[in-house]
Amino acid sequence: MPISRLMANIDLTPEQKHVLELAFNHALRKLDLVDRDDPICDLIAKRMIDISMRGVTDAVALAEITVREIKQPALKNHEPQSSPIAEKGRISATPAGKMSSG
């Protein structure tokens, strides 16, 4: 399991390790990941450890935050590109009803 391998290099209490393991498994279930050898599992484990080091100690919260942070960059990449029409003031109507750039 990727999280166990990473935790071996960090000074954690048995309770902290248990919380990380629970949170890791919860996050993988939320993401429908089954293959623990999938490279995304390493990314999730690293991110989760970073988040736990920020003081998040609840397994469910740790999993939720990790999933949200993992998904966030993917959502940014799929945002619609801005268009001149969407940008205020970029296009205005002429008196004849035709569009002109402004």
N, CA, C and O atoms as CSV, one atom per row, in Angstrom:
chain,resi,resn,atom,element,x,y,z
A,1,MET,N,N,0.847,-1.176,0.000
A,1,MET,CA,C,0.000,0.000,0.000
A,1,MET,C,C,0.894,1.240,0.000
A,1,MET,O,O,1.795,1.346,0.832
A,2,PRO,N,N,0.658,2.185,-0.926
A,2,PRO,CA,C,1.534,3.359,-1.036
A,2,PRO,C,C,1.631,4.181,0.247
A,2,PRO,O,O,2.708,4.680,0.571
A,3,ILE,N,N,0.548,4.329,0.972
A,3,ILE,CA,C,0.588,5.174,2.166
A,3,ILE,C,C,1.463,4.546,3.250
A,3,ILE,O,O,2.160,5.265,3.966
A,4,SER,N,N,1.440,3.228,3.383
A,4,SER,CA,C,2.274,2.557,4.391
A,4,SER,C,C,3.751,2.759,4.097
A,4,SER,O,O,4.552,2.986,5.003
A,5,ARG,N,N,4.096,2.674,2.832
A,5,ARG,CA,C,5.491,2.854,2.422
A,5,ARG,C,C,5.953,4.282,2.734
A,5,ARG,O,O,7.077,4.478,3.197
A,6,LEU,N,N,5.107,5.266,2.487
A,6,LEU,CA,C,5.468,6.651,2.748
A,6,LEU,C,C,5.498,6.968,4.246
A,6,LEU,O,O,6.324,7.759,4.701
A,7,MET,N,N,4.597,6.351,5.003
A,7,MET,CA,C,4.544,6.602,6.441
A,7,MET,C,C,5.768,6.057,7.160
A,7,MET,O,O,6.103,6.513,8.253
A,8,ALA,N,N,6.424,5.098,6.562
A,8,ALA,CA,C,7.595,4.497,7.203
A,8,ALA,C,C,8.711,5.518,7.405
A,8,ALA,O,O,9.552,5.354,8.289
A,9,ASN,N,N,8.720,6.565,6.591
A,9,ASN,CA,C,9.772,7.578,6.664
A,9,ASN,C,C,9.408,8.767,7.549
A,9,ASN,O,O,10.167,9.731,7.647
A,10,ILE,N,N,8.242,8.693,8.191
A,10,ILE,CA,C,7.755,9.819,8.989
A,10,ILE,C,C,7.523,9.351,10.421
A,10,ILE,O,O,7.068,8.231,10.652
A,11,ASP,N,N,7.839,10.211,11.370
A,11,ASP,CA,C,7.631,9.889,12.777
A,11,ASP,C,C,6.166,10.154,13.138
A,11,ASP,O,O,5.774,11.294,13.386
A,12,LEU,N,N,5.370,9.091,13.164
A,12,LEU,CA,C,3.945,9.184,13.480
A,12,LEU,C,C,3.603,8.236,14.614
A,12,LEU,O,O,4.242,7.199,14.788
A,13,THR,N,N,2.589,8.604,15.383
A,13,THR,CA,C,2.097,7.694,16.415
A,13,THR,C,C,1.289,6.592,15.742
A,13,THR,O,O,0.855,6.756,14.602
A,14,PRO,N,N,1.083,5.478,16.428
A,14,PRO,CA,C,0.235,4.423,15.855
A,14,PRO,C,C,-1.170,4.935,15.507
A,14,PRO,O,O,-1.757,4.508,14.513
A,15,GLU,N,N,-1.704,5.844,16.320
A,15,GLU,CA,C,-3.041,6.397,16.036
A,15,GLU,C,C,-3.021,7.235,14.757
A,15,GLU,O,O,-3.945,7.146,13.949
A,16,GLN,N,N,-1.988,8.042,14.565
A,16,GLN,CA,C,-1.879,8.853,13.355
A,16,GLN,C,C,-1.772,7.963,12.112
A,16,GLN,O,O,-2.373,8.253,11.078
A,17,LYS,N,N,-0.998,6.873,12.228
A,17,LYS,CA,C,-0.877,5.936,11.106
A,17,LYS,C,C,-2.222,5.300,10.791
A,17,LYS,O,O,-2.585,5.139,9.626
A,18,HIS,N,N,-2.959,4.941,11.836
A,18,HIS,CA,C,-4.264,4.317,11.651
A,18,HIS,C,C,-5.236,5.281,10.950
A,18,HIS,O,O,-5.974,4.879,10.050
A,19,VAL,N,N,-5.229,6.541,11.366
A,19,VAL,CA,C,-6.096,7.552,10.750
A,19,VAL,C,C,-5.735,7.724,9.275
A,19,VAL,O,O,-6.619,7.796,8.423
A,20,LEU,N,N,-4.445,7.789,8.976
A,20,LEU,CA,C,-4.017,7.930,7.584
A,20,LEU,C,C,-4.437,6.730,6.738
A,20,LEU,O,O,-4.878,6.897,5.601
A,21,GLU,N,N,-4.304,5.539,7.280
A,21,GLU,CA,C,-4.714,4.345,6.538
A,21,GLU,C,C,-6.215,4.342,6.276
A,21,GLU,O,O,-6.654,4.026,5.170
A,22,LEU,N,N,-7.007,4.695,7.298
A,22,LEU,CA,C,-8.458,4.773,7.117
A,22,LEU,C,C,-8.821,5.827,6.076
A,22,LEU,O,O,-9.642,5.580,5.192
A,23,ALA,N,N,-8.207,6.998,6.188
A,23,ALA,CA,C,-8.494,8.086,5.254
A,23,ALA,C,C,-8.080,7.713,3.832
A,23,ALA,O,O,-8.798,8.012,2.878
A,24,PHE,N,N,-6.935,7.067,3.688
A,24,PHE,CA,C,-6.453,6.663,2.369
A,24,PHE,C,C,-7.436,5.692,1.714
A,24,PHE,O,O,-7.788,5.857,0.547
A,25,ASN,N,N,-7.871,4.695,2.456
A,25,ASN,CA,C,-8.825,3.728,1.909
A,25,ASN,C,C,-10.154,4.399,1.557
A,25,ASN,O,O,-10.763,4.076,0.537
A,26,HIS,N,N,-10.598,5.321,2.391
A,26,HIS,CA,C,-11.833,6.052,2.130
A,26,HIS,C,C,-11.713,6.882,0.845
A,26,HIS,O,O,-12.626,6.896,0.020
A,27,ALA,N,N,-10.587,7.568,0.687
A,27,ALA,CA,C,-10.363,8.391,-0.507
A,27,ALA,C,C,-10.340,7.536,-1.771
A,27,ALA,O,O,-10.909,7.918,-2.793
A,28,LEU,N,N,-9.683,6.383,-1.702
A,28,LEU,CA,C,-9.638,5.505,-2.879
A,28,LEU,C,C,-11.029,5.006,-3.246
A,28,LEU,O,O,-11.363,4.912,-4.427
A,29,ARG,N,N,-11.848,4.683,-2.234
A,29,ARG,CA,C,-13.228,4.265,-2.510
A,29,ARG,C,C,-14.019,5.400,-3.159
A,29,ARG,O,O,-14.773,5.164,-4.103
A,30,LYS,N,N,-13.855,6.624,-2.664
A,30,LYS,CA,C,-14.567,7.769,-3.229
A,30,LYS,C,C,-14.181,8.010,-4.685
A,30,LYS,O,O,-14.996,8.472,-5.484
A,31,LEU,N,N,-12.942,7.696,-5.018
A,31,LEU,CA,C,-12.445,7.896,-6.383
A,31,LEU,C,C,-12.588,6.650,-7.256
A,31,LEU,O,O,-12.154,6.636,-8.408
A,32,ASP,N,N,-13.199,5.607,-6.698
A,32,ASP,CA,C,-13.383,4.334,-7.407
A,32,ASP,C,C,-12.064,3.748,-7.904
A,32,ASP,O,O,-11.987,3.218,-9.012
A,33,LEU,N,N,-11.030,3.851,-7.072
A,33,LEU,CA,C,-9.727,3.279,-7.416
A,33,LEU,C,C,-9.567,1.942,-6.716
A,33,LEU,O,O,-9.739,1.835,-5.502
A,34,VAL,N,N,-9.238,0.931,-7.493
A,34,VAL,CA,C,-9.084,-0.414,-6.951
A,34,VAL,C,C,-7.624,-0.847,-6.982
A,34,VAL,O,O,-7.139,-1.484,-6.047
A,35,ASP,N,N,-6.934,-0.502,-8.048
A,35,ASP,CA,C,-5.541,-0.908,-8.244
A,35,ASP,C,C,-4.614,-0.038,-7.397
A,35,ASP,O,O,-4.394,1.131,-7.714
A,36,ARG,N,N,-4.077,-0.604,-6.331
A,36,ARG,CA,C,-3.197,0.153,-5.438
A,36,ARG,C,C,-1.849,0.467,-6.096
A,36,ARG,O,O,-1.090,1.287,-5.579
A,37,ASP,N,N,-1.545,-0.169,-7.222
A,37,ASP,CA,C,-0.307,0.106,-7.938
A,37,ASP,C,C,-0.469,1.251,-8.943
A,37,ASP,O,O,0.497,1.653,-9.591
A,38,ASP,N,N,-1.682,1.768,-9.067
A,38,ASP,CA,C,-1.940,2.896,-9.960
A,38,ASP,C,C,-1.135,4.100,-9.447
A,38,ASP,O,O,-1.178,4.395,-8.253
A,39,PRO,N,N,-0.411,4.792,-10.317
A,39,PRO,CA,C,0.400,5.940,-9.880
A,39,PRO,C,C,-0.406,7.026,-9.158
A,39,PRO,O,O,0.150,7.760,-8.341
A,40,ILE,N,N,-1.675,7.135,-9.442
A,40,ILE,CA,C,-2.502,8.136,-8.758
A,40,ILE,C,C,-2.576,7.842,-7.262
A,40,ILE,O,O,-2.742,8.761,-6.460
A,41,CYS,N,N,-2.455,6.581,-6.881
A,41,CYS,CA,C,-2.489,6.224,-5.458
A,41,CYS,C,C,-1.303,6.832,-4.709
A,41,CYS,O,O,-1.445,7.258,-3.563
A,42,ASP,N,N,-0.139,6.873,-5.352
A,42,ASP,CA,C,1.019,7.522,-4.738
A,42,ASP,C,C,0.777,9.015,-4.570
A,42,ASP,O,O,1.118,9.596,-3.539
A,43,LEU,N,N,0.192,9.628,-5.582
A,43,LEU,CA,C,-0.122,11.045,-5.515
A,43,LEU,C,C,-1.099,11.329,-4.378
A,43,LEU,O,O,-0.930,12.290,-3.627
A,44,ILE,N,N,-2.115,10.491,-4.259
A,44,ILE,CA,C,-3.107,10.643,-3.189
A,44,ILE,C,C,-2.439,10.493,-1.828
A,44,ILE,O,O,-2.686,11.286,-0.920
A,45,ALA,N,N,-1.597,9.481,-1.688
A,45,ALA,CA,C,-0.919,9.240,-0.408
A,45,ALA,C,C,-0.035,10.422,-0.020
A,45,ALA,O,O,-0.051,10.854,1.132
A,46,LYS,N,N,0.731,10.945,-0.966
A,46,LYS,CA,C,1.608,12.087,-0.680
A,46,LYS,C,C,0.794,13.317,-0.295
A,46,LYS,O,O,1.120,14.010,0.669
A,47,ARG,N,N,-0.258,13.580,-1.049
A,47,ARG,CA,C,-1.098,14.745,-0.754
A,47,ARG,C,C,-1.747,14.599,0.615
A,47,ARG,O,O,-1.823,15.560,1.381
A,48,MET,N,N,-2.213,13.390,0.920
A,48,MET,CA,C,-2.879,13.141,2.193
A,48,MET,C,C,-1.924,13.354,3.365
A,48,MET,O,O,-2.309,13.931,4.382
A,49,ILE,N,N,-0.703,12.899,3.229
A,49,ILE,CA,C,0.287,13.100,4.292
A,49,ILE,C,C,0.562,14.589,4.466
A,49,ILE,O,O,0.670,15.071,5.594
A,50,ASP,N,N,0.676,15.318,3.363
A,50,ASP,CA,C,0.885,16.770,3.448
A,50,ASP,C,C,-0.275,17.443,4.182
A,50,ASP,O,O,-0.064,18.313,5.026
A,51,ILE,N,N,-1.490,17.035,3.853
A,51,ILE,CA,C,-2.669,17.623,4.493
A,51,ILE,C,C,-2.699,17.283,5.981
A,51,ILE,O,O,-3.040,18.127,6.810
A,52,SER,N,N,-2.342,16.053,6.313
A,52,SER,CA,C,-2.337,15.675,7.734
A,52,SER,C,C,-1.288,16.477,8.506
A,52,SER,O,O,-1.478,16.775,9.685
A,53,MET,N,N,-0.199,16.823,7.853
A,53,MET,CA,C,0.846,17.618,8.500
A,53,MET,C,C,0.380,19.057,8.747
A,53,MET,O,O,0.972,19.774,9.554
A,54,ARG,N,N,-0.686,19.476,8.048
A,54,ARG,CA,C,-1.265,20.804,8.277
A,54,ARG,C,C,-2.195,20.801,9.482
A,54,ARG,O,O,-2.714,21.845,9.876
A,55,GLY,N,N,-2.407,19.605,10.075
A,55,GLY,CA,C,-3.195,19.537,11.300
A,55,GLY,C,C,-4.537,18.845,11.174
A,55,GLY,O,O,-5.279,18.785,12.154
A,56,VAL,N,N,-4.878,18.324,10.015
A,56,VAL,CA,C,-6.142,17.607,9.859
A,56,VAL,C,C,-5.963,16.218,10.457
A,56,VAL,O,O,-5.109,15.452,10.010
A,57,THR,N,N,-6.769,15.891,11.471
A,57,THR,CA,C,-6.592,14.625,12.183
A,57,THR,C,C,-7.778,13.680,12.060
A,57,THR,O,O,-7.685,12.530,12.490
A,58,ASP,N,N,-8.884,14.125,11.487
A,58,ASP,CA,C,-10.062,13.290,11.317
A,58,ASP,C,C,-9.964,12.544,9.985
A,58,ASP,O,O,-9.709,13.159,8.949
A,59,ALA,N,N,-10.165,11.225,10.005
A,59,ALA,CA,C,-9.986,10.402,8.807
A,59,ALA,C,C,-10.932,10.814,7.682
A,59,ALA,O,O,-10.515,10.914,6.529
A,60,VAL,N,N,-12.200,11.052,8.008
A,60,VAL,CA,C,-13.170,11.413,6.964
A,60,VAL,C,C,-12.818,12.776,6.368
A,60,VAL,O,O,-12.822,12.949,5.150
A,61,ALA,N,N,-12.518,13.733,7.230
A,61,ALA,CA,C,-12.147,15.065,6.745
A,61,ALA,C,C,-10.877,14.999,5.906
A,61,ALA,O,O,-10.772,15.668,4.878
A,62,LEU,N,N,-9.936,14.213,6.335
A,62,LEU,CA,C,-8.679,14.043,5.603
A,62,LEU,C,C,-8.925,13.477,4.214
A,62,LEU,O,O,-8.341,13.942,3.235
A,63,ALA,N,N,-9.789,12.476,4.129
A,63,ALA,CA,C,-10.122,11.887,2.832
A,63,ALA,C,C,-10.844,12.894,1.944
A,63,ALA,O,O,-10.526,13.024,0.762
A,64,GLU,N,N,-11.819,13.610,2.514
A,64,GLU,CA,C,-12.608,14.575,1.738
A,64,GLU,C,C,-11.724,15.699,1.193
A,64,GLU,O,O,-11.830,16.065,0.022
A,65,ILE,N,N,-10.867,16.235,2.033
A,65,ILE,CA,C,-9.983,17.325,1.600
A,65,ILE,C,C,-9.020,16.838,0.528
A,65,ILE,O,O,-8.779,17.532,-0.460
A,66,THR,N,N,-8.476,15.653,0.724
A,66,THR,CA,C,-7.540,15.102,-0.261
A,66,THR,C,C,-8.222,14.905,-1.606
A,66,THR,O,O,-7.672,15.283,-2.640
A,67,VAL,N,N,-9.401,14.323,-1.603
A,67,VAL,CA,C,-10.134,14.104,-2.858
A,67,VAL,C,C,-10.428,15.440,-3.527
A,67,VAL,O,O,-10.258,15.583,-4.738
A,68,ARG,N,N,-10.867,16.409,-2.747
A,68,ARG,CA,C,-11.186,17.728,-3.306
A,68,ARG,C,C,-9.944,18.372,-3.926
A,68,ARG,O,O,-10.017,18.942,-5.015
A,69,GLU,N,N,-8.813,18.282,-3.238
A,69,GLU,CA,C,-7.587,18.877,-3.765
A,69,GLU,C,C,-7.055,18.132,-4.983
A,69,GLU,O,O,-6.478,18.744,-5.882
A,70,ILE,N,N,-7.242,16.832,-5.015
A,70,ILE,CA,C,-6.795,16.046,-6.177
A,70,ILE,C,C,-7.650,16.386,-7.395
A,70,ILE,O,O,-7.138,16.494,-8.510
A,71,LYS,N,N,-8.946,16.553,-7.179
A,71,LYS,CA,C,-9.857,16.842,-8.287
A,71,LYS,C,C,-9.768,18.286,-8.756
A,71,LYS,O,O,-10.041,18.564,-9.924
A,72,GLN,N,N,-9.400,19.198,-7.894
A,72,GLN,CA,C,-9.413,20.611,-8.209
A,72,GLN,C,C,-8.603,20.975,-9.459
A,72,GLN,O,O,-9.136,21.690,-10.309
A,73,PRO,N,N,-7.364,20.535,-9.624
A,73,PRO,CA,C,-6.632,20.891,-10.845
A,73,PRO,C,C,-7.326,20.365,-12.099
A,73,PRO,O,O,-7.292,21.021,-13.141
A,74,ALA,N,N,-7.948,19.206,-12.017
A,74,ALA,CA,C,-8.640,18.659,-13.182
A,74,ALA,C,C,-9.810,19.544,-13.576
A,74,ALA,O,O,-10.078,19.721,-14.764
A,75,LEU,N,N,-10.506,20.098,-12.602
A,75,LEU,CA,C,-11.623,20.976,-12.903
A,75,LEU,C,C,-11.138,22.269,-13.546
A,75,LEU,O,O,-11.792,22.791,-14.449
A,76,LYS,N,N,-10.013,22.789,-13.098
A,76,LYS,CA,C,-9.480,24.020,-13.681
A,76,LYS,C,C,-9.106,23.823,-15.142
A,76,LYS,O,O,-9.264,24.739,-15.949
A,77,ASN,N,N,-8.615,22.645,-15.491
A,77,ASN,CA,C,-8.224,22.376,-16.872
A,77,ASN,C,C,-9.416,22.270,-17.795
A,77,ASN,O,O,-9.254,22.393,-19.009
A,78,HIS,N,N,-10.616,22.046,-17.266
A,78,HIS,CA,C,-11.799,21.871,-18.099
A,78,HIS,C,C,-12.735,23.067,-18.056
A,78,HIS,O,O,-13.868,22.973,-18.526
A,79,GLU,N,N,-12.289,24.192,-17.502
A,79,GLU,CA,C,-13.116,25.382,-17.497
A,79,GLU,C,C,-13.238,25.894,-18.920
A,79,GLU,O,O,-12.280,25.821,-19.689
A,80,PRO,N,N,-14.395,26.408,-19.276
A,80,PRO,CA,C,-14.547,26.930,-20.630
A,80,PRO,C,C,-13.641,28.129,-20.848
A,80,PRO,O,O,-13.428,28.942,-19.948
A,81,GLN,N,N,-13.122,28.221,-22.041
A,81,GLN,CA,C,-12.274,29.348,-22.385
A,81,GLN,C,C,-13.130,30.604,-22.446
A,81,GLN,O,O,-14.290,30.548,-22.854
A,82,SER,N,N,-12.570,31.727,-22.047
A,82,SER,CA,C,-13.343,32.964,-22.116
A,82,SER,C,C,-13.485,33.368,-23.574
A,82,SER,O,O,-12.590,33.155,-24.391
A,83,SER,N,N,-14.609,33.944,-23.870
A,83,SER,CA,C,-14.863,34.409,-25.226
A,83,SER,C,C,-15.130,35.892,-25.191
A,83,SER,O,O,-15.524,36.426,-24.154
A,84,PRO,N,N,-14.925,36.559,-26.290
A,84,PRO,CA,C,-15.189,37.997,-26.308
A,84,PRO,C,C,-16.627,38.324,-25.924
A,84,PRO,O,O,-16.893,39.375,-25.341
A,85,ILE,N,N,-17.545,37.435,-26.247
A,85,ILE,CA,C,-18.949,37.674,-25.931
A,85,ILE,C,C,-19.160,37.656,-24.426
A,85,ILE,O,O,-19.958,38.429,-23.896
A,86,ALA,N,N,-18.453,36.784,-23.745
A,86,ALA,CA,C,-18.630,36.651,-22.302
A,86,ALA,C,C,-17.958,37.775,-21.523
A,86,ALA,O,O,-18.322,38.045,-20.379
A,87,GLU,N,N,-16.993,38.419,-22.133
A,87,GLU,CA,C,-16.264,39.470,-21.439
A,87,GLU,C,C,-17.000,40.799,-21.581
A,87,GLU,O,O,-17.258,41.262,-22.692
A,88,LYS,N,N,-17.323,41.384,-20.480
A,88,LYS,CA,C,-18.100,42.621,-20.458
A,88,LYS,C,C,-17.357,43.736,-21.187
A,88,LYS,O,O,-16.177,43.993,-20.948
A,89,GLY,N,N,-18.082,44.376,-22.072
A,89,GLY,CA,C,-17.525,45.526,-22.752
A,89,GLY,C,C,-16.691,45.201,-23.969
A,89,GLY,O,O,-16.289,46.117,-24.685
A,90,ARG,N,N,-16.416,43.950,-24.233
A,90,ARG,CA,C,-15.590,43.609,-25.390
A,90,ARG,C,C,-16.368,43.705,-26.687
A,90,ARG,O,O,-15.788,44.045,-27.718
A,91,ILE,N,N,-17.656,43.418,-26.673
A,91,ILE,CA,C,-18.475,43.477,-27.875
A,91,ILE,C,C,-19.695,44.325,-27.567
A,91,ILE,O,O,-20.345,44.159,-26.535
A,92,SER,N,N,-19.987,45.223,-28.466
A,92,SER,CA,C,-21.171,46.046,-28.264
A,92,SER,C,C,-21.979,46.070,-29.544
A,92,SER,O,O,-21.451,45.853,-30.635
A,93,ALA,N,N,-23.228,46.330,-29.400
A,93,ALA,CA,C,-24.114,46.382,-30.562
A,93,ALA,C,C,-24.033,47.760,-31.208
A,93,ALA,O,O,-23.962,48.775,-30.515
A,94,THR,N,N,-24.043,47.790,-32.528
A,94,THR,CA,C,-24.083,49.065,-33.248
A,94,THR,C,C,-25.532,49.481,-33.364
A,94,THR,O,O,-26.417,48.655,-33.142
A,95,PRO,N,N,-25.812,50.731,-33.702
A,95,PRO,CA,C,-27.196,51.163,-33.827
A,95,PRO,C,C,-27.986,50.339,-34.827
A,95,PRO,O,O,-29.202,50.211,-34.684
A,96,ALA,N,N,-27.326,49.771,-35.848
A,96,ALA,CA,C,-28.029,48.991,-36.854
A,96,ALA,C,C,-28.304,47.575,-36.345
A,96,ALA,O,O,-28.899,46.771,-37.063
A,97,GLY,N,N,-27.880,47.256,-35.111
A,97,GLY,CA,C,-28.110,45.930,-34.548
A,97,GLY,C,C,-26.997,44.943,-34.856
A,97,GLY,O,O,-27.092,43.774,-34.483
A,98,LYS,N,N,-25.956,45.385,-35.521
A,98,LYS,CA,C,-24.828,44.513,-35.836
A,98,LYS,C,C,-23.827,44.566,-34.695
A,98,LYS,O,O,-23.742,45.555,-33.966
A,99,MET,N,N,-23.076,43.491,-34.554
A,99,MET,CA,C,-22.069,43.434,-33.506
A,99,MET,C,C,-20.767,44.017,-34.007
A,99,MET,O,O,-20.369,43.776,-35.147
A,100,SER,N,N,-20.116,44.766,-33.177
A,100,SER,CA,C,-18.784,45.271,-33.524
A,100,SER,C,C,-17.900,45.161,-32.308
A,100,SER,O,O,-18.381,45.215,-31.176
A,101,SER,N,N,-16.609,45.008,-32.534
A,101,SER,CA,C,-15.710,44.922,-31.391
A,101,SER,C,C,-15.459,46.310,-30.859
A,101,SER,O,O,-15.383,47.285,-31.607
A,102,GLY,N,N,-15.334,46.376,-29.556
A,102,GLY,CA,C,-15.239,47.699,-28.967
A,102,GLY,C,C,-14.253,47.735,-27.939
A,102,GLY,O,O,-14.037,48.782,-27.328
